[in-house]
Amino acid sequence: MNEELYDYVLAHANPPTDEISERLAATTVERFGELASMNIGIDQGRFLAMLVAITGARTIVEVGTFTGMSALWMARALPDDGQLICFDITDRYLATAREAWAAAGVDDRIDVRIGPAGEGLATLPGDLRIDMAFVDADKTGYAGYLDQLLPRMSERGVIAVDNVLWSGGVVEASDESEATVALRAFNDMVASRAGVEAVMLPVGDGVTLIRRTG
Ligand SMILES: C[S@@+](CC[C@H](N)C(=O)[O-])C[C@H]1O[C@@H](n2cnc3c(N)ncnc32)[C@H](O)[C@@H]1O
């Protein structure tokens, strides 16, 4: 999608602007420079918020939080008694995230656990049922996160996995970077895995929605 078309997409969401996420995006650039490209875009934020609303999710897990952009969008769409459990390996970006979450009045719905997400997911109570998960961390860990999340998903739960197109790298044979190879293998595994249904969407850098069928 070119810039003109992307702007058109943004302008035709309802509402077309969002002050808190726009401020968070600007603050992330000021504080963390080019790392800011790790934030999901406003189109993807709206998509995640819509997903929370239409699935009626009450318990969400996020793997990879950074300055809290995706968490902001999902938390705002939760009901008042909903919860979002976020995993990130570092607390370096957390103060920035918390400022935005507080401005949106959703800070108290978000429980952040610092450390490797694989270890954190393993500590979740066995009876916790997850209605929605968003996976957006180290690409080599994706397959493991899916294995950990799937058995915990509620009957109609959905897992959204980010960056599955990796800026097109997944179809560029010359791209043999570790992340690209891991994402290709992950995408192939999902497409052939029994007991799940999956659809890959060209939203943002590519999002695959996965739900358990068996
Ligand atoms: C792409 S950023 C997340 C962006 C965020 N979802 C957003 O929209 O603003 C990836 C995050 O994953 C975290 N991360 C990397 N490896 C991790 C791991 N093994 N466990 C947990 N978090 C990890 C990084 O610290 C980083 O904050």
The ligand as an ORCA input file, in Angstrom:
! r2SCAN-3c Opt
* xyz 0 1
  C       7.672     -5.252     18.141
  S       7.904     -4.860     19.827
  C       6.242     -4.878     20.450
  C       5.442     -3.710     19.936
  C       4.129     -3.518     20.650
  N       3.264     -4.668     20.475
  C       3.469     -2.263     20.148
  O       2.556     -2.321     19.328
  O       3.889     -1.173     20.567
  C       8.589     -6.347     20.440
  C       8.784     -6.383     21.948
  O       9.075     -7.742     22.297
  C       9.976     -7.735     23.385
  N      10.646     -9.047     23.434
  C      11.659     -9.504     22.658
  N      11.973    -10.748     23.005
  C      11.156    -11.115     24.016
  C      10.992    -12.274     24.805
  N      11.751    -13.355     24.621
  N      10.047    -12.269     25.760
  C       9.253    -11.188     25.966
  N       9.374    -10.065     25.248
  C      10.291    -10.014     24.285
  C      10.900     -6.551     23.108
  O      11.503     -6.082     24.305
  C       9.936     -5.533     22.472
  O       9.484     -4.618     23.431
*
